[in-house]
């Protein structure tokens, strides 16, 4: 799918239209859903439900990540027609590195069940951080300062040379900002994996499901970036929704850790039988319900704020019915503060 994406869309640099982004975003989501349906029919509803819960979680987390991608693109002044290539290579790097994380996580969980406590506590802390007011500012992403540090070590030019990663000038090879921004996107996506990998391991312990849910969520990220770029600012409650989802999964992980407990200083190293195991159907309902509530509430709030911010036309009245015109010479007529005379007024 990455190879197809490169030759079908990215090989010839262009800025995708809204229609193109909408069509291909729908195609990638449809492929992910069809895979999930086929997977469910083959392995059964339990693991099939785990895949869909994981995919929804990863997709919702990736939407929040788009804020940072947008700031990185702006910070590096990436031409819009070249942004597709940056995102695609960033996604490819992220998939490779996340695969390593997934395999390490699976090996750790198989050897030490107490890792569930660590994952659960980390997700609860992440949920608390997510619930705080979000500061998506240029200071939080690599930009000018990052580029200056790179220049001290590696010969780098300031300007872009199309989508080329390096360029030869006067017989000397220089790195272009395109290579740096690709690396920045890939590394940023890896940082996001520290949240998403523990989150999806709270829904399933099958590495295959963790990988496929991550891969399908990442593969549609490029189209989603161009599709909902203007919608990102309207999802004002997204961080709260993600906080709820991560907190729920964090609690689920802690309960699972208690259920399979082997730590000697907790319950004498015995399993805590009263700790409930939350079924995947409940997880799926919580994730879906949270995303629906957050989206509806965000769109309602932004629409209401937009209506309140709309200036009232001059001469219009807030009262019901047409307003009677005021005589400018009428001493009882209201005077605008900006035009209100200062000091006493002669009769």
N, C-alpha and C positions, 0 to 999 in steps of 0.2 A: 504493500500500500504506500510505503514511503517512496519507493522507486517510481510507482505510477504517479504519485503527487508531483515528483520532481519533473518528470518528462511531460506531464499533461498541463501543469500550471506554472511551475517555478522556473523551468529552463529558459523561457522567454520572459524577461522581467516586464511586469505590468502591474498597475494598480487595479485590483479586482473591484468590480461594481457591486452594489448592494445585492442585485439580482443573482450574480454569479456566486457570491458568498452565501446567500440564502439557499440556493439550490444545492451546492456542495456540502454545506453544513448539514442539510437535511439528509443527503446521501450518506454521510459518515455516521450520523445518528441512526439511520435506518439499518446500516450494516451492523452496527453495534447491537441493536435490538434483535435483528435476525440471528446473529451469532448467539445471543442470550437465549432466544427461543429454542434454537437447535440444541444448545448446551443443556437447557432444561429438559428437553425431550429425551436426551441421551442419558443424563446422570440423575434426573429426578428433580422434584421441586425444591428440596432443601438446598442443594448446591446451586441450582438455577436461581433461587431467590438470593443467595449470597452474592452471585455475580451481579445481579441487577442493583442490589443495595450498594455494593462496592462501586459499580459504575456511576450511579447517581451521586455518591459521596465524592468520588474523584472529579466528576464533571463540575459539581458545585464549587469545590475547592479551586478548580482551574479557572473558573470565572473570576474569582477573587484575585487570582494570580495575574489576570490580564491587566489589572490596574498598574502593576509594576512593569510588565512588558511595555505598556504604553509609555510609561515614563522613561524607560531605558531607550526606546526608539526616539523619543523627543530629545533626551539628553545627548544622544550621539548624532542627532540630526540625520537619521537614516532616510534616504529618499523613499517615498511611498511605494514606488514601483519595485524597490529592492527588499521591502520588508517581508514579503512572502518567503524569500530564500533564507533570510535570517531566522525566521520562526521555524522553518522546516528543519534546518540544520540544528537549531537549538533543541527541537523536539527529538531528533535522532540521537543527539548526545545524551539527552535526559533519559531516553528509553534504555540505552546501553548502561548508563550508570545506575539507574533505578533497578535494573535487573540484578546488579551486584548487591544492592541494598536488600532486595527481596530475598535473594538466596541466603544472605547473611542473617536476615531476620528469621527466616524459616529454620535455619540451623540452630540459632540461639533459642528459639521457642521450643524446639524439639529436645534440646539438652537441658534447658533451665526454665521451668514453668514460672519461676518468680519474675521472669522478664515481663510477664503480663502486668505485674504491679507497677513496674517502671513505665511501661507504655501507657497504662491507665493514668498514672499521676502526671505524666508529661502531657497527655491530651487534656486533662482537667486544667492544667496551667495554661496550655495554649488556648483553651476555650475562654478562660478569664482574660487573656491578652486580646483575643478577638473581640470580646464584648466591649473593650475600651474604645473611645472615639478613634477612628482611623486617621492616620496622618500619611497620606500618599503624596509625599513631597519629593522634590528633586534631590534632597539631601539623603534620601534613603536608598538611592540607586546609584550604580556606577555611572560616572559622567566625566566631567572635565578633570577632576582630581585623579580619578582612576586612570584616565588616559595619560596624564602627565607622568604618573609612576611607571607606566608601561614604556613610555618614550625614553626614560632614563636607562632602560635595560636593552630594549629592542629598537632598532631603527624603524621609525614609523612616520608616515606622511599624514598630513592633516585632512587632505581632501579625498573624497571617494573617486575611484576609477571604475565606474560601473559597478558590477558585482564581483570584481576581482578581489582576491584575498591578499595577493602580493603584487608588487609592481617593480620593474627594474628601471632605475633612473641613473644615467651616467655610469652604467655598468655595475651599479650597486643595487642589491635587492632590499626593498622596503616592505613593511607590513602596512596594509591599509586599515582604516577604522572598521571595515566590514568584518575582518577576521576577529577583531576585538569584541565587537558587539555580538557576534555569534557565540563566542566564548562566554560573554557576560550572560546572555539569555540561557545558555545551557547550564551554567553554574547556578544561576538564580533558580532554575527549575529543580535542580538537585537539592537546593536549600529547602524548597517547598516540600520535597520528598520526606523531610524529617517530620512533617505534620501528617502527610497523606499516608505514608506506609504504615505507621502505627495505627492510624484510623481504620484502614481497611483490614488490618490484621485483627482489629476488634470485631469485625464482621465475619471473617473466615480465616481459617488457618491453612487453607490450601494455596500453596505458592502459585499454582497454575491460574487460579481465579484472581489472585492478587495481581499477577502480571497482565492477564488479558484485560481486566478492568482498567488498569493504569494505561495500557497501550491504547485501547480504544478511546479513552478520555483525552489522551495526549494527541492522538492522530487527528482529532477534529479541532484541535486548539487553534490552528492557523485560520481556518474558515470562521471560527467563532470570534476571533480577534477582529476581523474586518466586518463581521455581521453586527455585533452588538457594541461596537466602539462607542456609539452615541448613547447606548442604553446604560452603559456602566454607571454614569453619573446619576441615573434615576433609581438604581438599586441601592437606596440609602440604608436599608435595613439588612443588607446581605451579610455584613459582618456579625450581626446579632444572630441571624439564622445559622451561620456557620458555627458560632459559639455554642448554640443549642445542640447542634448535631455532634460536634466534637465532645461536648460535655456528656451527652447521652452515651456515646461510644466509650468514653473514658470510664463512666460508671459501669458500663457493661463489662469492660475489661477487668476492672477491679473485682467485680462479682465473680467473673470467671476465674480469676486468680485465686480468690477465696475458695471456690468450689474445687479447684485442683491443687490446693495449697500443699506445699512440701517444706515450708520454712519452719524450723524448729521452734522459733520464738513466737510463732503465731499458732494458737490452738494446739500446741505441742507437736507441731509438724503433721497434724492430721487434717484431712479434708474437712471443710466447713460445709456440712450437708444442707444447712438452712439457706445458704446463699443461692438465690434462684439463677437459673440459666435463661436469659431472655431469648426467645425464639426469633429466627430471622424474619418471620412475618411481622412481628412487632417492630423490629428495626426498620424494615422497609416502610411501614406505615408512618413511623416517626419522621424518617428522612423526607419522604414525599410530602407529608402534611406540613412540615416546617418550611420546605421550599415553596410550596403553594402560598402559605400564609405570608411569608416574607415578600414574595413577588407582588402579591395583591396589595399588601400594606404599603410597600415602597411606591408602587405606581399610583395608588390613591393619594398618598402624602405629597408626592411631587406634582401631581395634577392640581391638588388643592392649593399648594404653595404657589404654583404658577398662576392660578386664577386670582389669588389674593394679591400677587405682585403686579397684575395687569393694571396699568394706570387708568383712572376714570377719565373719560373724555371731558374736555373743558366744557362747562355749562351743564353737565349732567348732574342729576340729583339722586341721592340715595333713597329718597322717599318714593312711595308708590305713586304713580301718576305723573303727568308732565309737570315740570317745574315752571313757575311763572317767571318771566324775565325780570331782572332787577334793574332799576334806574340807577345809572352811575352817580347821579346827583342826590340820590336818596340818602339822608344822613343815617338811616337805620340799616342800610345795606351792609353786609359783612365785609370787612376789609382784610385782604390777605396780609399775613404777617410781614412778608417781604416788602409790601407797599404801605404798611402802617406808618403813619407819620410819627416822628419822635418828638416828645414834648407836647405842651398844650396846643390846641388848635383853635384859632379864632373863629367865632361864629360867622 
